[in-house]
Amino acid sequence: MALLGERRPAPEETVLPRLRTALTLFFALDGFLFAGWVVRIPAIKEHTGASAGDLGLALLGVSAGAVATMTVTGRLCRRFGSHPMTVLAAVLMSLGIALPALAGSALSLGLVLLVFGAAYGGINVAMNSAAVDLVAALRRPVMPSFHAAFSVGGMLGAGIGALIAGHLPADRHLFLLAATGLLVSGVAGRALLAHPAPRPAPRATTPASDAPQAGGRERRLVAVLGLIALCTAYGEGRSPTGARSTSSRTYRPGPEWRRSATPSSRSP
């Protein structure tokens, strides 16, 4: 029983910080898992025996699965809620990251990457949708902190993966990532499943005369943002492919360099 004069915290004062912490963990997990997978691409290439071209086509499965899922995840969030969809997608992504270790060919690798990409696209839509609702409820611009958590998770995943890549086989590393993802999803998911997404305060209605003009501006803004996202996605998809191609090459000095390095060609 509260004492006289003691102020009880409002429900949103305790729930919203918990939701923010949980969403921050999911953003960090997303970056951590994806970076951990990228680190092991050369090892998976060697394991499957795929050529550079076949591996490039297999990696296309990540983008294809993500695009296919992103088009429907928004509707699923509207129907079932962004919080359950975030937890579900995180669990699927955690399980999907272990699948490349089971692939025995470039074809099977591409198929399992479709599953991984679908979960990756789903969690990005779901957790960003949940973050938008939380930002509106907090009435503070905290969205950059979620994206910063994604970047920090990516740096940790890449750094840890690089340190253990020479000591741990790729399959064990991916299984360890899967276990880590399931653990974080279970811990952080409890807060999201216990509370629905907060509803933002109602907005003032737009006058009917301004509705068509506002709708046109919004469509143009969405088109510009979509173009920026497309360029970003291309860069993210090209980076691991380019790194994989570079790491698989062996550079040998040409005859001109060898001739210039011989003692007879050096100046006295």
URBELPE-V718116 format. One record per pair of residues at least 6 apart in sequence whose ideal C-beta (glycine too) atoms are under 6 Angstrom apart, sorted by the first residue. I is the first residue (numbers start at 1). GAP is how many residues later the second one is. Records with the same first field share a line. If there is no record, write none. Layout:
I=GAP + GAP
This chain:
2=6
15=180
16=122
18=173
19=115
22=166 + 169 + 170
23=107 + 108
24=125
25=159 + 163
26=60 + 64 + 101 + 162
27=119 + 122 + 123
28=121 + 125
29=155
30=93 + 120
31=119 + 122 + 123
32=121 + 124 + 125
33=64 + 144 + 148
35=119 + 122 + 123
36=121 + 125 + 141
37=60
38=202
39=119 + 122 + 123 + 126
40=130 + 133
41=199 + 203
42=202 + 205
43=127
44=56 + 126
45=10
48=55 + 57 + 58 + 61
50=56
52=193
54=52
56=185
58=48 + 51 + 52
59=182
61=49 + 52 + 53 + 56
62=51 + 55
63=174
65=49 + 52 + 53
66=51 + 54 + 55
69=49 + 52 + 53
70=51 + 55
73=49 + 52 + 53
74=51
76=9
77=8 + 49 + 52
81=115
82=44 + 47 + 48 + 115
83=47 + 109 + 114
85=41
86=40 + 41 + 44 + 106
87=102 + 105
89=30 + 33 + 34 + 37
90=33 + 95
91=94
92=27
93=26 + 27 + 30
94=84 + 87 + 88
96=19 + 20 + 23
97=77 + 80 + 81
98=76 + 77 + 80
99=13
100=9 + 12
101=70 + 73
103=6 + 9
130=67
131=15
133=64 + 65
135=7 + 8
136=64
137=61 + 63
206=8
259=6
